[in-house]
Amino acid sequence: MKPDFDKFPDKLIPVIVQDASTNKVLMLGYMNEEAFDKTTVDQRITFYSRSKQGLWTKGETSGNFLFVKDILMDCDNDCLLIKANPVGPVCHTGADTCFSETNEGNFLNQLEKIIESRKETKQEGSYVNSLFEKGINKIAQKVGEEAVELVIEAKDNNDELFKDEAADLLFHYLILLNAKGMSLNDIERVLKTRHTQST
């Protein structure tokens, strides 16, 4: 496989990165021939940074590398699709993809940031803040209580009450993750690893 870098004046070809497990599009970057060669040898995606005018391995600062699973080339040999296994968030915003900032699916990431903000600013009267002040035992207890309430509602036929309790459980679960210094991305990585090992 050899992309046709000479098709473009700057000898850079676009590279679309896709999650190998979920098929979610993660980001778009550019490669010159040197970046492509380094990527194929190291099996970690390296781009050519137009702003830095040099090679840039994704994750070299954050540790959030993109490990190559497969490299596909389009029919004109001037664009690449790389299926990769991401380690940590891909976007600089902390999201798992650069394309979901306006999607509803990203609201959980926003909610995590709101919880973190409430913890840091210590707003008077904030329910979230009061939980953090009471400590990890109280937070864990609330998660347990909400889980029991969800189980009870699951046995009934009121869908609205079930959704309410499910939302309460998820909300308190996010608070517990934060209190433990973790995020949904950390748990998602565990699930991805399990999925990869089972297939």
C-alpha positions in Angstrom: 0.0 0.0 0.0 1.4 3.4 -1.0 -0.7 6.5 -1.0 -0.2 9.0 -3.8 1.2 12.0 -1.9 2.1 13.8 -5.1 -1.5 14.4 -5.9 -1.5 17.4 -3.6 0.8 20.5 -3.8 1.7 20.2 -0.1 2.1 16.4 -0.4 -0.4 15.9 2.5 -3.3 13.4 2.3 -6.4 13.5 4.5 -6.7 10.7 7.1 -10.0 9.7 8.7 -9.7 7.9 12.0 -12.4 5.5 13.0 -12.9 3.5 16.3 -12.1 -0.1 15.4 -14.6 -1.4 18.0 -17.6 1.0 17.5 -17.0 2.3 14.0 -17.5 5.8 15.4 -15.6 8.5 13.4 -13.0 10.0 15.8 -11.1 12.6 14.0 -9.6 13.9 10.8 -5.9 14.6 10.3 -3.2 14.8 7.6 -0.2 12.7 6.8 2.9 13.2 4.6 4.9 10.2 3.5 7.1 10.4 6.6 4.1 10.4 9.0 2.6 7.5 7.1 5.8 5.4 7.3 6.2 6.2 11.0 2.5 5.1 11.6 3.0 1.8 9.8 6.2 1.0 11.7 5.1 2.1 15.2 1.5 1.1 14.8 0.5 4.4 16.6 -1.0 7.1 14.4 1.3 10.0 13.6 0.1 13.0 11.7 1.8 15.9 10.0 0.8 19.0 12.0 0.3 21.9 9.6 0.4 24.4 12.5 3.6 23.0 14.0 5.1 22.2 10.6 6.3 18.8 11.7 5.3 15.3 12.8 2.9 14.8 15.6 2.1 11.5 17.2 -1.4 11.6 18.7 -1.1 11.1 22.4 2.6 12.0 22.7 1.7 14.6 25.4 -1.6 13.3 26.8 -0.9 9.6 26.6 -4.1 9.2 24.6 -2.6 7.2 21.7 -4.4 5.8 18.7 -3.2 2.3 18.1 -3.6 1.1 14.5 -5.9 -1.8 13.8 -6.2 -1.5 10.1 -5.4 0.9 7.3 -7.6 1.3 4.3 -7.0 3.4 1.2 -9.6 4.9 -1.1 -9.9 4.0 -4.8 -7.9 7.1 -5.9 -5.0 6.4 -3.5 -5.2 9.9 -2.0 -7.2 9.4 1.2 -6.8 7.0 4.2 -9.2 5.4 6.6 -7.5 4.1 9.7 -9.4 1.9 12.1 -7.8 2.4 15.5 -8.1 1.5 19.2 -8.1 4.7 21.1 -6.5 5.0 24.6 -8.5 7.7 26.3 -10.4 10.7 24.9 -9.5 11.6 21.3 -10.7 15.3 21.2 -8.8 18.0 23.1 -12.2 18.9 24.7 -12.2 15.5 26.6 -14.8 14.0 24.3 -14.2 10.6 22.7 -14.6 12.0 19.2 -14.1 15.4 17.6 -17.5 15.2 15.9 -19.9 14.8 18.8 -19.8 18.2 20.6 -23.3 19.1 19.4 -24.8 15.6 19.6 -27.2 14.6 22.3 -24.9 11.6 23.0 -22.3 14.0 24.3 -24.6 15.4 27.0 -23.1 12.9 29.5 -19.7 14.4 28.9 -21.2 17.9 29.5 -22.8 16.6 32.7 -19.5 15.3 33.9 -18.0 18.8 33.4 -20.9 20.4 35.3 -20.4 18.0 38.2 -16.7 18.8 38.3 -17.5 22.5 38.2 -19.9 22.3 41.1 -17.4 20.4 43.1 -14.6 23.0 42.4 -16.7 26.1 42.9 -18.5 24.9 46.0 -21.8 26.8 45.3 -24.0 27.3 48.3 -27.1 25.2 48.2 -25.7 22.9 45.5 -26.9 19.4 45.9 -23.9 18.0 44.2 -21.6 20.1 46.4 -23.3 18.9 49.5 -22.7 15.3 48.5 -19.0 15.9 47.9 -18.8 17.6 51.3 -20.3 14.5 53.0 -17.6 12.3 51.5 -17.3 9.1 49.5 -19.3 6.9 51.9 -22.4 9.1 51.5 -22.0 9.3 47.7 -21.7 5.5 47.5 -24.7 5.1 49.8 -26.8 7.3 47.4 -25.8 5.2 44.4 -26.9 2.1 46.3 -30.2 3.7 47.3 -30.9 4.8 43.7 -30.1 1.3 42.4 -32.6 -0.3 44.8 -35.3 2.2 43.7 -34.6 1.4 40.1 -35.0 -2.3 40.7 -38.3 -1.7 42.5 -39.6 0.4 39.6 -38.4 -2.2 37.1 -40.9 -4.6 38.6 -43.8 -2.2 37.9 -45.3 -1.0 34.6 -44.8 2.7 34.9 -42.2 3.6 32.2 -41.9 7.2 33.3 -41.1 6.4 36.9 -38.6 3.8 35.7 -36.8 6.4 33.5 -36.8 8.9 36.3 -35.1 6.4 38.6 -32.7 5.3 35.9 -31.7 8.9 35.4 -31.2 9.4 39.2 -29.0 6.3 39.3 -26.9 7.4 36.4 -26.5 11.0 37.8 -25.3 9.7 41.2 -23.0 7.1 39.4 -21.3 10.0 37.6 -20.8 11.8 40.9 -19.3 8.6 42.4 -16.9 8.2 39.4 -15.8 11.8 39.9 -15.3 11.3 43.6 -13.0 8.3 42.7 -11.1 10.4 40.2 -12.6 8.6 37.2 -14.8 9.4 34.2 -17.1 7.5 31.9 -14.3 7.3 29.4 -12.3 5.2 31.9 -15.2 2.7 32.2 -15.7 2.7 28.5 -12.1 1.7 28.0 -12.6 -1.3 30.3 -15.7 -2.4 28.3 -13.8 -2.0 25.0 -11.0 -4.1 26.3 -13.4 -6.8 27.4 -15.1 -6.7 24.0 -11.8 -6.9 22.2 -10.7 -9.9 24.3 -13.9 -11.7 23.7 -13.9 -11.4 19.9 
